[in-house]
Amino acid sequence: MSEPLRRMSEREFVLLMGVLTALSAMAIDITLPAFAEMRPAFGLDDDSTRLSLTVTLFLMGAGVGHLFYGPIADAAGRKPTLAGGLLM
């Protein structure tokens, strides 16, 4: 038989939220240095700002995604939903 779930301490919760927030910022920070090399690959001029649309769409997707993420987490549970989101 498995042991009952243990409640997360406040310290563990704050650490988990910090790591998850950092992952979102890290996703953008990984993309930004590559902009200089991505422009020629997509045939864009050096002064083109169209590539910055990727950051805008990422942030919009993250915002809209929460509208779907909440009900799924309510139905399936937070842990499986979080694991699925991290694997994507």
N, C-alpha and C positions, 0 to 999 in steps of 0.2 A: 504494500500500500504506500502511496506517496504521502509525503508530509504536507501539512497545510501551507498555503501561501503565506509568506512573511511580508508584513507591511514595510514599505520602503521608508528609511529614515529621512528626515528633512535634508540632511547633508547629501545623501545619495540622490535624492530628487533634484536638488539644485545642481549637482554635478551632471546628472543625466540631461537636464534641460540645457545646461551650458554646452555640452557636447553636441546635442542635436541642433542648437542654434548655430554653433560654429560650423557644422556641416553645410548648412545653407549658405553661409558667407563664403566658405571655402570653395563651393561649387562655382561661385561667381569669380572669385580671385584666381582660380585655375584658368578660367577662360580669358580673362583680360590680357595677360601677357601675350597670348597667341593671336591677338587681333592683327598685329603687323604682318604676320605670315598668312592669316586667313584672307585678308583683302585681295592679294593677287590670285589666290586659289579660287575665289568667287568672282574674279574679274571686276573688282571695285576699284575706284580711284583712291589715291592716298588720302584725299580730304573727305572721302565719303563717310557719312555717319550712319549709313544703313546697317552696318555691322553691329552697332550698339543696340539695335532692335532686339538682338538675341538676349541681352540682359533684361530689357523691358518685358519681353515675352516670358522669360523665366520667372520674373517677379509676379507677373499677372497670372501665370499658371500656378504658382505657389499659393497665391491668394484665392483663386477660384477652386483650387484643389481641396482647400479646407472645407468647402461646402459639401464635398462628397466624402471626404475623409472622416468627418465627424459621425455621420449616420452609419458608415461602415464600421467604425470603431465601436459604436454603441451595439451593433448587431453581432460582430465577430469577436470583440474584445480588443483592448488597446495593444497588447503584446503582439498578437498575430498581425494586426494591421500595421504596426510600426515595423515589424520584421519584413513584411511584404513591401512596404514603401522603401526601406533601406536596400532591399535586394534589387529593386527597379533601378 
